[in-house]
Amino acid sequence: MEKQLVSITKEAGAMLAEMFRRGSGAEVVKEKSGFSPAIAADVAVEKFILESLKRSGFKGTVISEEAGRVAFGSESQVIRVDPLDGSRNYAHGIRHFCVSLALIEQGSTVLGVVFDPNLNELFVADARAPGFTLNGSSVRYAPDTGVFIVGVATDKRTLSKLSNSGGNGEYSDIRIRFGGSAALDLCYVACNRYSASVMTRVQPHDIAAGMLIAQKGGAHIKKLDGRTDATMDDPDLISATDPALIKRIAEILGH
């Protein structure tokens, strides 16, 4: 199943990249609560993924961002699909978005695939294997020795607290960056491009694949209190390879 999911994810990403190059797919087809509307590219790529999974003979259930639950068979295997993570970036002509697919068995993610067609970067994590791969090369945990960079996809209240602390006083080493793609934020934590990522109001399809990749990269993923382990069903979370940084961020947020 891994080869099929990787192939479908890459083909979907290539489709996104071509639509972006042509300047198509940015029109809003449905407004949604939160920061990210559904745009035509979301719908077109989702349709391609669903048709590809059906042709592949997948006999489980798909839960996708726009289409919701689509049953091809049993509930024993579930694929969470985000056809375009970073819709607002795409709509504004910013080349920072990806396709994200996660295979879930018995409630646990066993395979996570995230593809960024702009940088041609494919992140893959298998729950049964050590580490994760980036473009086919194994990547394992490497301690972060750089400055703290926090990637944020979040609500205004949390954003305000983080922004007011970054670069000030005892938190002078914290630098805030805003990526606009939850899945890529988690992948960047996995390979230490970001020291941490803070997210609120995210959905399981946003983070199911990225969480496994981050965990395989050595990240700890906690709720905003900094103590309780988070799952893909938790809308608010902090991820970082350094537990001490998670604690500091939780303190900034008032926990």
N, C-alpha and C positions, 0 to 999 in steps of 0.2 A: 504493500500500500504506500510505502514511503516514496518509491520512485514515481508512482502515479500522482501523488499529492504535490511533490516537488515540480513535476512536469506541468501540471495544471496551474500551479501558482506562478511559475515563470511565464507561461503563455499568457496568463491573465495580466501579468505585469507588462509584458511586451505590448499587449493590446492597450493598456492604459498609457504607456509611453507614446504610442503612435497617435492616439486620440489627442494627447497633450500637445504633441508636435504639430498636429493639424489645427490646433486651437479649438477643438470640439469637446463637448461633454461637460462644459462648465455651467450650463444653465440649470437653475434650481427647479427640481420637479416636486419637491415636498419640503416644507419647513418643518423642523423638529425642535423640541425643547433642547436647550443647551447651546453649544457652540457650533455644531456641525449640521448643515442642511444636507438633504439627499439631492445629489446632482445627477445629471444624465449619465455621467461616466460610472457612478455607483451602480445604477440599474443595468447598464449594458454589460459591464464586467461581471456582475453577479449572475446575470442570465447565462453568460458564457460558462462560468464556473459550475452552475447547476446542471447545465446540459452536458458538460464534460464529465462530471461525477456520475451522471446517469449512464452515459455511454461507457464509462469505465467498469460498470457492473457493480458499483458500490451498493450494498444492500442494507445500509443503516439509515440514519436520519441526519439531515442537514439543518442547522439553525443559522440563518444568514441575517445580516443587518437589516436589509430591506424586505426580503420575502418572508422572514420569520421561519417557522418550522415547516420543513418539506420532508415527507417520509418516503424513502425509497425501499424501506423494509423495516427491520426491527429497531429497537431503541438501544441495543447492546453496544452499538458503535454510533458516535455522534461526531459530526464535523462542524466546528464553529467557523463561520466564514465572515471575514471583513473584506469586501471586494476593493475598497478604497479607504484606507486609514490615512486621514489627512485631506479630507474633502475640501476644507476651507482653503488649505494651501493650494490645492489643485485649481480651485475656482479663481484664485487670485494670481495664478501664474507662477507660483512658487514651486520649484522642483524638489519637494520634500514630502513624499507620500509613498505608500507601499500597499502590497496585497498580503493578507495574513490568513492562514488556515491552521486549525488545530484539530487533531484527531483525539477524541476523548473516549475512554473505555472505563466503565464502572465509576464514572464521575471524576476520573483523573486524566489529565492530559498526558498522552503517551508519545505524541509527536507534534512538534511545533515548526511551522515553516513561515518565514517572513521574507518577502522579496522586494527590494528597492530597485525599480527599473532605471532610476536616474543615475545611480552609482553602480548599477549592475552588481549589487551585493545580495547574496542569498544566505540567509541565516537558517540553520536547521538544527533542531535538538531532538534527540530520541531519549525518552525517559530511561531506557534500558542500557544506554551507553554513557560513558564518561564524557564530560565537556559538551561542546557543541561545535558545529562547523561553520565556517565563513568561506563561501565559494569553494567548498569541498575540503578545505584545510582545517585540521583539528585545532580548536582553541580551548585552552583550559584556564582556570583561575590564575590571574596574575595580580599581585597586590597593587593597589593604586598609590602612586607616589606623586601625583600631580596636585594642582589646586582643586578645590572642591567646586564642581560645576553641577548645578541642580537643574535638570530638565523638568519642566512643569506643564501639565495639562490639567487645569484646575478651575475652581470657582473663584469669584472675585475676593471673597473674604480671606481664603487661604493665600491667594496670590498677593494680597496686600500685606499680610504678615511676613511672607517670605521676601517680598521686594523691599520692605522697610528694614529688614535685618541684614540683607546682603551687602557686604562691604563695610558694615558698621560695627564698631566696638569689638566685643569678643567673637563676633561672627565675620570679622574683616576678611577672612580667607574664603568666604563663600561667594561664589559668583552665580548669578541667575541667568539661565538661558531658556528660551521658549521654542520648542521644536514644532509642535502642532501635530505630532503623530505618536500616540501612546505606544504602539507596537515598536516603532523605531527607538523611542526613548528607552524602552526596556532592553532592546538589543544593544543600544549604546552603553547602558550600564553593564551588560554582559562583557563587553570588550573594553571597558574603562574609558570610553570617550566621555561619558558622563560619570561622575562619582555617585550621583543619586538621581532618582526621579520621584517627584511627588505628583500624585494624581487624585482627583476627586470626580465623582459623577461619571466614572467610566463604566462601560458595559462589558460583559464577558467576551463578546466577539472582538472588542478592542484589544484585550490583554491576554486571552487564553494561550496563544502561541508565544507571545513575547515573555510571559511569565516563566514558562518552561525554559526558554533560551537564557533568560537572566539567571534563573536558579542554577542552570548548568554552567553558567559563567562564574558561579560563586556568590551570587547575590542573595541577600536575605530580603524577604518581602513581608512587610508588616502593615497592620492597620495604622491609622494616624496616631494612635497612642504610643507607637514605637515598640510595643511589647507583644501584642497578639499577632500570631501568624495570619496572613491574609490569603484568601483564595480568589479564584477568578470571579466569584459571585459577590465579592466585596467591592463597592464602588469607589472607596477611598483607600489609598495605600501609599506607602513609602518603600522604595527599593534601593538598596545600596550594597556593595560588597563589604563595607565597613560598618559593623554594628554600632560603633561609637558615633558615626555620622547620622545614622537613623535616630539615635537618642537625641542628638543635638537638634535635628530638624523637628522632632516631636516636641522638644522644649520650646522652640520658636513658635510652634503652632499652639502652645498653651497646654500641652499634656504633661 
